[in-house]
Amino acid sequence: MAAISIDLDMKRITNDRFVEKAKKLEPKLMEKQVKPVKIVSIDETGKAVPRADIGDMGHIALKKGESIVLDFGDHQVGYVSFQLKSVGSPQDAPAYLRFKFGEVSKEIRENSEEYDGWISSSWIQEEYIHLDVLPACLHLPRRYAFRYIEIYAVDTSLKFQVVVEEAVCRAVSAVDMEVVEPISEAEPVLQRMDRVSLRTLQNCMQSVFEDGPKRDRRLWLGDLRLQALANYATFKNYDLVKRCMYLFAGLTRDDGAIGACLFTEPEYLVDDTFLFDYSLFFLSALKDYYEATRDKDTLEELWPSAYRQVELSRMRFDKRNVIQEGDNNWCFVDWKEGLNKQASAQAIYIYALNDAIYLAGILNQVSLVVELEEERKRCVSAALTYFWDGKQGVFVSGENRQISYASQVWMVLAGVKTGKEAKMLMDRIVELQPEMGMVTPYMNHHFVEALILCGEKEKAMDYMKYYWGDMLEQGADTFWELYNPDNPQESPYGSSAVNSYCHAWSCTPAYLLRKLSNVEGNPWNIL
């Protein structure tokens, strides 16, 4: 017992040291003053239509039941202030106002009182304020993520009206778009896709890489891995990635397990959510960080935390080297309802072993490399024995032998099928179009990565135009948490009112476009 106590004490000392390192890497956020560019109305379909020039704002007086919608022209993340006054007779009662924020225009029309989703309605961005005295300069205390703001007069009196003289957003981010070279020679849809991806990433880069500036405002490991890849190709803010890596390594469970997400306020704290795939992706994120920076000191310091995820994950395998399923929340993979994740999890473990073998080699841990390579062979053999359906030409998952995009994609990314076989597998799953499709940009990113790995660059580009391009057609200023082209209103939460329309894991076209581009000669001659 004494030895265990000493080990835990040493672990806590190490973890505290990691958190202190992370604190020192906290960025000073850049600020920019942004004002609305026009006044709009939101029609019955949820679309914004022009109402008036922004210069007319000071001439629109709001009486009870009237509103004004301000369009800031692009997605903003920041703190909002208003200069308000009364007109008409002297103010004989408080002005009772509602301020409603929308990342997309349709949010302005959604009635929060009708929300019946399973996560908190407090994520809906609206405030009810009484103003006893006008004129007033109102500073709303929260940070908001929005493009549109509606100021609605819940009540005034019969004698006076409210005028919005000025509205200003103090927009914040850890990075500046101006430092990134745009893909200026590409076709217009790709240029726009790149810009929206960059804006998505920029607005999620705050004191940490947030999953979404509206919701959840947390550091999620699965999102971080993809954000970091896009960041390496664009903003190149290596310290912010390093800070997040040290936070994850410093805020573990007592057994060393790395959590799926972290809170940063009011204090640094690991959530009680632990996901099989997200914990393993700490290895992948560390490998990507090392490849981008060649920072061997950080690799050496974080390697024990990374390898610990392999040790813990290994316990889920049976004697056949087959992953055993857990409860409904044991592994993420995608938000697709009904998705069986066993085959994907088997492949993700092999994917992580690939990264572990690579990093162990960098660290000259020769005997460990040999052990991991042997383990990889056993896990690949098990995948082919227990998950491969030769008759159908695809991998199946779970007791019901479910066919999904996810299982094929992860088996390709893990290298269980390679070369012509991998290409045939991707062609086969596209041909089958199984019921278990993909609903998050997160999973769609991995589908595109698998196509690229198979050498299917044109198909990868076409798919990006289809998927992210369709979000552009829907009016996206930033890319969304979830998008199903067959059901654009779909939500994993029971209502789209709490969906995030600027979400970290959707920012990867900025990375994928640069990966697909020919950087020699004409750098943006993409395909």
C-alpha positions in Angstrom: 0.0 0.0 0.0 2.9 2.4 0.8 4.4 1.9 -2.7 1.0 2.6 -4.3 0.7 5.8 -2.2 4.2 6.9 -3.2 3.4 6.2 -6.9 0.2 8.3 -6.7 2.1 11.1 -5.0 4.8 11.1 -7.7 2.1 11.1 -10.4 0.3 14.1 -8.8 3.6 16.0 -8.7 4.2 15.3 -12.4 0.6 16.2 -13.2 0.9 19.5 -11.3 4.1 20.3 -13.1 2.4 19.7 -16.5 -0.5 21.9 -15.6 1.9 24.7 -14.5 3.6 24.4 -17.9 0.3 24.7 -19.6 -0.6 27.8 -17.6 2.6 29.5 -18.8 1.6 28.9 -22.4 -1.8 30.5 -22.1 -2.1 33.0 -25.0 -3.0 36.7 -24.8 -6.1 36.9 -27.0 -6.2 39.3 -29.9 -9.2 41.7 -29.9 -11.0 43.5 -32.8 -13.9 45.9 -32.7 -16.7 44.7 -35.1 -19.9 46.6 -35.9 -23.0 45.4 -37.7 -23.1 45.9 -41.4 -26.8 45.8 -42.2 -30.3 45.5 -40.7 -32.2 42.4 -41.8 -35.5 40.6 -41.2 -35.7 36.8 -40.8 -38.4 35.3 -43.0 -40.6 32.3 -42.2 -38.1 29.9 -43.7 -35.4 31.3 -41.4 -33.5 33.1 -44.0 -32.2 36.7 -43.6 -33.6 39.2 -46.0 -32.5 42.9 -46.2 -34.6 45.4 -44.2 -32.7 48.6 -44.0 -29.2 50.2 -44.3 -27.2 50.1 -41.1 -27.2 53.9 -41.2 -30.9 53.8 -40.4 -30.4 51.9 -37.1 -30.7 55.1 -35.0 -34.0 55.9 -36.6 -35.8 52.7 -35.8 -37.9 53.1 -32.6 -39.0 49.9 -30.9 -42.3 49.7 -29.1 -43.8 46.7 -27.3 -43.6 43.6 -29.5 -41.2 45.1 -32.1 -37.6 44.1 -32.9 -34.6 44.9 -34.9 -32.1 42.2 -36.2 -28.5 43.3 -36.7 -26.3 41.4 -39.2 -22.6 41.5 -38.4 -21.6 40.1 -41.8 -19.7 37.1 -40.5 -19.5 34.8 -37.6 -18.1 36.5 -34.5 -17.0 35.4 -31.0 -16.8 38.0 -28.4 -18.4 40.5 -26.0 -21.2 42.8 -27.0 -22.1 46.3 -26.0 -25.1 48.5 -26.9 -25.8 52.2 -26.7 -29.6 52.6 -26.1 -31.9 55.5 -25.7 -35.6 56.3 -25.4 -37.7 58.5 -27.7 -41.2 59.9 -27.4 -42.4 61.0 -24.0 -40.2 60.7 -20.9 -39.4 57.1 -19.9 -42.1 56.2 -17.3 -41.3 52.5 -16.9 -38.4 50.2 -17.3 -37.5 49.0 -20.8 -37.8 45.3 -20.9 -35.7 43.8 -23.7 -34.7 40.4 -25.0 -31.3 40.0 -26.8 -31.1 36.9 -28.9 -28.0 35.7 -30.7 -27.8 33.4 -33.7 -24.8 31.8 -35.3 -27.2 31.2 -38.2 -30.3 33.2 -39.1 -32.8 30.5 -38.3 -31.8 30.5 -34.7 -33.4 33.9 -34.3 -36.8 32.5 -35.2 -36.6 29.4 -32.9 -38.7 29.6 -29.8 -36.7 28.6 -26.8 -39.8 28.0 -24.8 -40.6 25.1 -27.1 -37.2 23.5 -26.7 -37.4 19.8 -25.6 -33.9 18.5 -26.2 -31.9 16.4 -23.7 -29.1 18.9 -23.1 -29.6 22.1 -21.2 -31.6 24.9 -22.8 -29.2 27.3 -21.1 -27.0 26.9 -24.1 -29.6 28.9 -26.1 -28.1 32.4 -26.4 -30.7 34.9 -25.2 -30.9 37.4 -22.4 -33.8 39.3 -20.8 -32.8 42.7 -19.4 -34.7 45.4 -17.5 -33.3 48.9 -18.1 -34.7 51.4 -15.5 -33.0 54.4 -17.0 -32.3 55.4 -20.6 -30.0 56.4 -22.2 -27.7 53.6 -21.2 -24.6 51.8 -22.3 -25.2 48.1 -21.8 -22.4 45.7 -21.6 -23.6 42.1 -21.7 -21.4 39.9 -19.5 -21.2 36.7 -21.4 -19.1 35.8 -24.4 -21.3 35.1 -27.4 -20.9 33.3 -30.8 -23.1 34.8 -33.4 -23.6 36.6 -36.7 -27.1 37.9 -36.0 -28.5 39.7 -32.9 -32.2 40.4 -32.4 -33.2 43.2 -29.9 -36.8 42.6 -29.1 -38.9 45.0 -27.0 -40.8 42.7 -24.6 -42.4 45.7 -23.1 -41.9 49.5 -22.8 -45.0 51.6 -22.1 -47.5 53.5 -24.3 -45.4 56.7 -23.9 -41.9 55.8 -25.1 -39.9 53.6 -27.5 -36.4 52.2 -27.5 -33.7 53.0 -30.1 -30.5 51.1 -30.6 -27.9 53.8 -31.4 -24.9 51.6 -31.6 -23.9 47.9 -31.3 -20.3 46.8 -31.0 -18.7 43.3 -30.6 -15.2 43.0 -29.1 -14.2 39.9 -31.0 -11.5 37.7 -29.5 -9.3 34.9 -30.8 -5.8 33.5 -30.2 -5.0 34.0 -33.9 -5.3 36.4 -36.8 -6.6 35.3 -40.3 -4.2 37.7 -41.9 -1.2 35.5 -41.2 -2.5 32.7 -43.4 -1.9 32.6 -47.1 -5.2 31.9 -48.8 -5.5 29.3 -51.6 -6.0 32.2 -54.1 -5.4 30.2 -57.3 -8.1 27.5 -56.6 -11.6 27.6 -58.0 -14.0 29.9 -56.2 -15.9 27.2 -54.3 -12.6 25.9 -52.8 -11.4 29.4 -52.0 -14.7 30.0 -50.1 -14.4 26.5 -48.4 -10.9 27.4 -47.3 -11.9 30.8 -45.9 -14.9 29.3 -44.0 -12.7 26.6 -42.6 -10.1 29.1 -41.4 -12.8 31.2 -39.8 -14.2 28.1 -38.0 -10.7 27.3 -36.7 -9.9 30.9 -35.7 -13.1 31.3 -33.7 -12.5 28.0 -31.9 -8.9 29.0 -31.0 -9.3 30.8 -27.7 -7.4 30.2 -24.5 -7.5 26.5 -25.6 -8.8 24.9 -28.8 -12.5 24.9 -27.9 -14.9 22.4 -29.5 -17.4 25.2 -30.2 -17.5 28.9 -29.0 -21.3 28.6 -28.5 -21.3 25.1 -27.1 -19.5 23.3 -25.3 -16.7 25.8 -24.9 -14.5 22.9 -23.8 -11.3 21.3 -24.8 -12.2 17.9 -26.4 -9.3 15.6 -27.4 -11.0 14.3 -30.6 -11.5 17.9 -31.8 -8.0 19.0 -30.7 -6.4 16.3 -32.9 -8.1 17.6 -36.0 -7.8 21.3 -35.1 -4.1 20.8 -34.6 -3.7 19.4 -38.1 -5.5 22.3 -39.6 -3.5 24.7 -37.4 -0.1 23.2 -38.5 -1.1 23.9 -42.1 -2.3 27.4 -41.5 -1.9 29.5 -38.3 1.1 27.5 -37.0 0.4 28.3 -33.4 2.4 25.4 -31.9 2.3 26.7 -28.4 -1.5 26.5 -28.1 -1.3 22.8 -29.2 1.5 22.2 -26.7 -0.6 23.9 -23.9 -3.5 21.7 -24.6 -1.4 18.6 -24.6 0.1 19.4 -21.3 -3.4 20.1 -19.8 -4.6 16.6 -20.9 -1.5 14.9 -19.5 -1.7 16.9 -16.3 -5.4 16.2 -15.6 -5.8 12.5 -15.7 -7.7 9.9 -13.8 -5.7 8.3 -10.9 -4.9 5.3 -13.2 -3.4 7.6 -15.8 -6.4 7.6 -18.2 -6.7 10.8 -20.3 -10.2 12.2 -20.3 -12.3 13.0 -23.4 -12.6 16.7 -22.4 -11.4 19.3 -19.9 -12.9 22.3 -18.2 -10.7 25.5 -18.0 -13.0 27.6 -15.8 -13.3 28.3 -12.9 -10.4 25.9 -12.6 -8.7 23.3 -14.7 -10.6 20.1 -14.3 -11.0 16.8 -16.2 -14.5 15.9 -17.0 -15.9 12.5 -16.0 -16.3 11.4 -19.6 -13.7 8.9 -20.8 -13.9 7.5 -24.4 -11.8 4.6 -25.7 -11.0 6.3 -29.0 -10.4 9.8 -27.7 -7.9 8.6 -25.0 -5.9 6.8 -27.7 -5.9 9.9 -29.9 -3.6 11.5 -27.4 -0.9 9.3 -29.0 -1.9 10.5 -32.4 -2.0 14.1 -31.4 1.5 13.8 -29.9 2.8 12.2 -33.0 1.3 14.9 -35.2 2.8 17.6 -32.9 6.2 16.0 -33.1 6.1 15.8 -36.9 5.1 19.4 -37.1 7.7 20.8 -34.6 10.4 18.2 -34.0 10.1 19.2 -30.4 11.7 16.1 -28.9 11.8 17.4 -25.3 8.0 17.6 -25.2 7.7 14.2 -26.9 10.0 12.6 -24.2 8.1 14.3 -21.4 4.6 13.4 -22.6 5.4 9.9 -24.0 4.7 8.0 -20.7 1.2 9.6 -20.6 0.6 8.8 -24.2 1.8 5.2 -23.9 -0.3 4.7 -20.8 -3.4 5.0 -23.0 -2.3 1.9 -24.9 -1.7 0.0 -21.7 -5.2 0.8 -20.4 -6.9 0.2 -23.8 -5.2 -3.2 -24.1 -7.3 -4.4 -21.1 -10.5 -4.3 -23.3 -9.2 -7.1 -25.6 -10.1 -10.7 -25.1 -7.8 -13.7 -25.7 -8.6 -13.6 -29.4 -7.2 -10.1 -29.6 -10.8 -8.8 -30.2 -12.0 -5.6 -28.6 -14.9 -6.0 -26.2 -17.8 -3.5 -26.4 -18.8 -1.4 -23.5 -21.9 0.7 -22.7 -23.4 3.2 -25.1 -20.8 5.9 -24.4 -17.7 3.8 -24.3 -16.4 5.0 -27.7 -17.4 7.9 -29.9 -16.6 7.4 -33.6 -19.6 9.3 -34.9 -23.0 10.7 -33.7 -24.9 8.3 -36.1 -27.7 6.8 -34.1 -27.5 3.0 -33.9 -23.9 2.8 -35.1 -22.1 -0.3 -33.8 -18.5 0.7 -32.9 -16.7 -2.5 -32.2 -15.0 -2.9 -35.6 -14.1 0.8 -35.7 -12.7 0.6 -32.2 -10.5 -2.4 -33.2 -9.2 -0.4 -36.1 -8.6 2.7 -34.0 -6.5 0.7 -31.6 -4.4 -0.5 -34.5 -4.2 3.1 -35.7 -2.9 4.1 -32.3 -0.4 1.2 -32.3 1.0 2.5 -35.6 1.6 5.9 -33.9 3.1 4.3 -30.8 5.5 2.2 -32.9 6.6 5.4 -34.7 7.1 7.4 -31.5 8.9 4.5 -29.7 11.3 4.3 -32.7 12.0 8.1 -32.4 12.7 7.5 -28.7 15.0 4.6 -29.5 12.9 2.1 -27.5 13.9 -0.8 -29.7 12.5 -3.7 -27.6 9.1 -1.9 -27.2 9.0 -1.3 -31.0 9.3 -5.1 -31.5 6.6 -5.9 -28.8 4.2 -3.4 -30.4 4.8 -4.6 -33.9 4.0 -8.2 -32.8 0.8 -6.9 -31.0 -0.2 -5.0 -34.1 0.1 -8.2 -36.2 -2.1 -10.1 -33.7 -4.8 -7.3 -33.7 -4.7 -7.1 -37.5 -5.1 -10.8 -37.8 -8.0 -10.7 -35.4 -9.6 -7.9 -37.4 -9.4 -10.0 -40.6 -10.6 -13.2 -38.9 -13.6 -11.8 -36.9 -14.7 -8.6 -38.7 -14.0 -9.3 -42.4 -16.9 -10.6 -44.4 -15.4 -12.0 -47.6 -18.7 -12.7 -49.3 -19.8 -9.1 -49.0 -16.4 -7.6 -49.4 -16.6 -5.4 -46.3 -15.9 -5.3 -42.6 -18.9 -6.0 -40.3 -19.3 -5.0 -36.7 -21.1 -6.4 -33.6 -23.3 -9.4 -33.1 -25.6 -8.2 -35.8 -22.7 -7.9 -38.3 -23.6 -4.3 -39.1 -22.2 -2.7 -42.2 -21.2 1.0 -41.9 -18.9 3.6 -43.5 -17.1 4.0 -40.2 -15.8 0.4 -40.0 -14.4 0.5 -43.5 -12.8 4.0 -43.1 -11.0 3.1 -39.9 -9.8 -0.2 -41.2 -8.3 1.6 -44.2 -6.7 4.3 -42.0 -5.3 1.7 -39.7 -3.7 -0.1 -42.6 -5.6 -3.4 -42.1 -6.4 -3.2 -45.8 -3.8 -1.4 -48.0 -3.1 -0.6 -51.6 -5.6 -2.0 -54.2 -7.5 -3.9 -51.5 -8.1 -0.6 -49.6 -9.2 1.1 -52.8 -11.6 -1.7 -53.6 -13.0 -1.6 -50.0 -13.7 2.2 -50.3 -15.3 1.7 -53.7 -17.4 -1.2 -52.3 -18.8 0.8 -49.4 -19.7 3.7 -51.6 -21.5 1.3 -53.9 -23.4 -0.3 -51.0 -24.4 3.0 -49.4 -25.3 1.3 -46.2 -28.0 2.6 -43.8 -25.2 3.4 -41.3 -23.9 6.5 -43.0 -21.9 9.4 -41.5 -23.5 12.5 -39.9 -20.6 14.6 -38.4 -17.9 16.5 -40.3 -15.6 14.6 -37.9 -16.4 11.3 -39.5 -16.6 12.8 -42.9 -13.1 14.1 -42.5 -11.8 10.6 -41.9 -13.7 9.3 -44.9 -11.8 11.9 -47.0 -8.5 11.0 -45.4 -9.2 7.3 -46.3 -9.8 8.2 -49.9 -6.6 10.2 -50.0 -4.7 7.3 -48.5 -6.0 5.1 -51.2 -4.8 7.5 -53.9 -8.4 8.6 -54.7 -7.6 12.3 -54.7 -10.2 13.3 -57.2 -12.9 11.4 -55.3 -11.7 13.1 -52.1 -12.1 16.5 -53.7 -15.5 15.7 -55.2 -16.7 14.5 -51.8 -15.5 17.7 -50.1 -17.4 19.8 -52.6 -20.4 17.6 -52.0 -20.3 17.7 -48.2 -18.7 20.9 -47.1 -19.8 22.6 -50.3 -23.4 21.8 -49.4 -23.0 23.5 -46.1 -21.7 26.6 -48.1 -24.9 26.4 -50.2 -26.9 26.4 -47.0 -25.2 29.7 -46.1 -22.5 28.6 -43.6 -20.1 31.3 -42.5 -18.4 28.7 -40.3 -18.8 24.9 -40.6 -21.2 23.1 -38.3 -21.0 20.4 -35.6 -23.3 18.1 -37.5 -24.5 18.1 -41.1 -26.5 15.4 -42.8 -27.2 16.4 -46.4 -30.3 14.2 -46.4 -31.7 15.9 -43.2 -30.1 19.4 -42.7 -32.1 19.9 -39.5 -30.8 16.8 -37.8 -29.6 17.1 -34.2 -28.1 14.5 -31.8 -29.7 16.5 -29.0 -33.4 16.4 -29.8 -33.5 19.9 -31.2 -31.3 21.9 -33.5 -31.7 25.0 -31.2 -28.6 23.8 -29.3 -26.6 22.7 -32.3 -23.2 24.3 -32.7 -22.7 26.1 -36.0 -19.1 26.8 -35.5 -17.4 23.6 -34.5 -13.8 22.5 -34.3 -14.0 19.1 -35.9 -15.5 20.7 -39.1 -12.5 23.0 -39.8 -10.3 20.4 -41.6 -10.9 21.4 -45.3 -8.2 24.1 -44.7 -5.9 21.1 -43.9 -7.2 18.7 -46.5 -7.0 21.3 -49.4 -3.4 22.0 -48.6 -2.7 18.3 -48.3 -4.2 17.7 -51.7 -2.5 20.6 -53.3 0.7 20.4 -55.4 3.0 22.6 -53.3 5.8 22.5 -55.9 5.3 24.9 -58.8 1.8 26.3 -58.6 0.9 25.7 -54.9 -2.8 26.0 -55.4 -3.2 23.9 -58.6 -5.4 21.5 -56.6 -5.9 18.5 -58.9 
